[in-house]
């Protein structure tokens, strides 16, 4: 069987397509935002309505009570696709960095200290309901319509003290897809040069 050079050049492009599709599948599943102190994690789930959040108090039984929390995003809330909650007695809203700094800058901390590089914080707070405890966590009761995952979080107690916040991770591109793209582009260039 004779394999032509131009057919070999298509292999890296096909591999890039496969790796891109695999990445898309991962983004549709759950994303766990890990707390720095091992007390709380937030799980983000992409669903039909957009993005749903569940707060998980890891150490159980525990005396931890969460009265509010915020998850950052780069997707603006729209009037018909808002930030909200199914949990009775709780409310949700989206805050800009300026709104966050006005509300919490002097007590909790500046927006940039929790959500550096992000554009908004989806803020959920207890109004007249019950706090989130180990007995009432792990339910997807909070949402951001048309939101996308890959965020940071901070969880607060009754006095707006920080219980936990997420680790900031850097997005590092995978070397294999970049190498495949480079090989594919180089191959296309060689094919064009050979035709001339």
N, C-alpha and C positions, 0 to 999 in steps of 0.2 A: 504494500500500500504506500503510495507516494503522498506525502503531506506537503502542501505548498506553504511557503513562508508566510503568505498573507493570512492563511488560516490559523497559523500559530499565533499571530498577533491578536486575533480575536479572543483568545483564551483569557488574557488579563482583563479585558473589558467585560467578559462574561463573569469572571470572578468578582469584579467590582460591583456588578449588578447584584449578584448573590449576597455579598457582604452588606450592601446597602439595604436589601430587603430584610436581612437578619436584624439589622439595627432598628428598622421600623417596627419589627415585631416586639423587640424589647421595650420600645417606647410606649407601646399600647398596654403593657402589663403594669403591675404595681411597682412603684418606686418608693423605697424606704429611705427617709431622711433620718440619719442616725444622730442622736443627741451626744454631746461631748462628754457628759458625765455618766452615761449609761442608765439614766432614770426614765427618760421618755424618748420615744421615736414617733414620727408622723409618717403614715403611709398615704401616698397619693395614688389614686386609681383613675385612669382614663376611662370614661364611660360615655353613654349616648348623650348625656346632658353636658358633658365637658369633663371637669376634674372634680373628684370627690376626695375628702380627707378623713382619715381616722387617726385619732390620737391613741397611743399605746403606752400605758404606764408599765414599765418592764418589771420592776421589782414588786412582786405581790406576795403576801399582803403588804400594803404600804399606807403610810399616812399622807401621801401626796394628794393634793386637791388642786386641780387646774381651774382657774376662774376665767382665764382668757388665753388665747394663743393667736399667733399670726404666722402666715406662710407667704413667702415672697413669690412674685411672678413677674413676667414681662408682658403679660397679656392684660390689656385694659378691660375692665368690666363694662358691659353695655347695658342699656336700660332693660332690654328684654332678656338678657343673659347675665344675670347679676351674681353677686356673692351673697350666699345665704346659708340657712341651716334648717334641718328637719327636727333638731333637738328643741323640745319645749322649754321656753324661758331663756333662750339664747338668741342673739342677733349677729348678723355678719355685715361687713362693709369693706370696701376697698379704700386703702389710704395711699396717698402719694407720699414721697419722702418729706415734703413740707408739712403735710397734715400729721404724719407720724411724729416729726420733730416738735411740732406745736403741742401735741398731746403728751408725748413721753420723753422728749429730749432731755429734760432736766431730772426726771425721776428714773426711767428705765434705761435710757441710752439712745443715742442718735440712730437714725435709720441705717446709716452706713456701717455702724458697728455690728449690726445683725444681718443686713441684706445687701452688702456692698456689691455694686454692679447691677442690681435688679431695679426695676422701675416702680413696682407697687408692692403693697403688703395687703393680703386678704386677712382682715382682723375679725376674730370671732370672740364675743364676750358674753358672759352670763348676765342676764338682766334681772330676772326674778325666778329663775329655775334653780337647779342644783348643779354643783360643781362636778367636773369630771374626776372620777376616782377609779381605783383599780376594779371596782365592781361595775362601772358603767363606761369603760373605755372600749376601744377596738371596734366601734361601730362607725360606718361611713355615713355620718350625720351632717357633714359640712360640705359645701360645694362652691364651685366657681364655674358658671356656665361658659362654655367655649374656652376654658383655661387649658394651659399646657403645663406638664410636669417639669421637673428639674428646678427645684427651689430650695429655700432655706427656711427654718422655722425658729420661733422662740415661744416658750410656754411660761405663763406668769401665774403667781399665786394671788391671794385676795388683796395683798398690799402692793401689787404690781412688781413684786420681786421676781427675778428670773429664776425659774426652777431648772430649766434646761434650754439649750439652743443647739442647733445642728452644726456639724463640722462643715466647713467650707471646702469643697473639692474643686480642683481645677479640671476643666475639660481638656483632655489631651487626645489629639487625633490618633487613631489606630494606625500603626505604620504599614500594615499589610494592604489596606485599601489605597493608601497614598502611593505605595510602591506599584500596585497594579495599575493605578491611573497613570503614573509616570511611564510605565512600560507600554501601556496602550497608546499614549500620546507619542512616545518615541517611535513606536512601530508605525503609526499612521504617517509620521513625518518621513520615515524611511521609505514607505510605500510610495508616497508622493514624489520623493526624490528619484526613486527607481524609474518611475513612469516618464520623467523628463529625460 
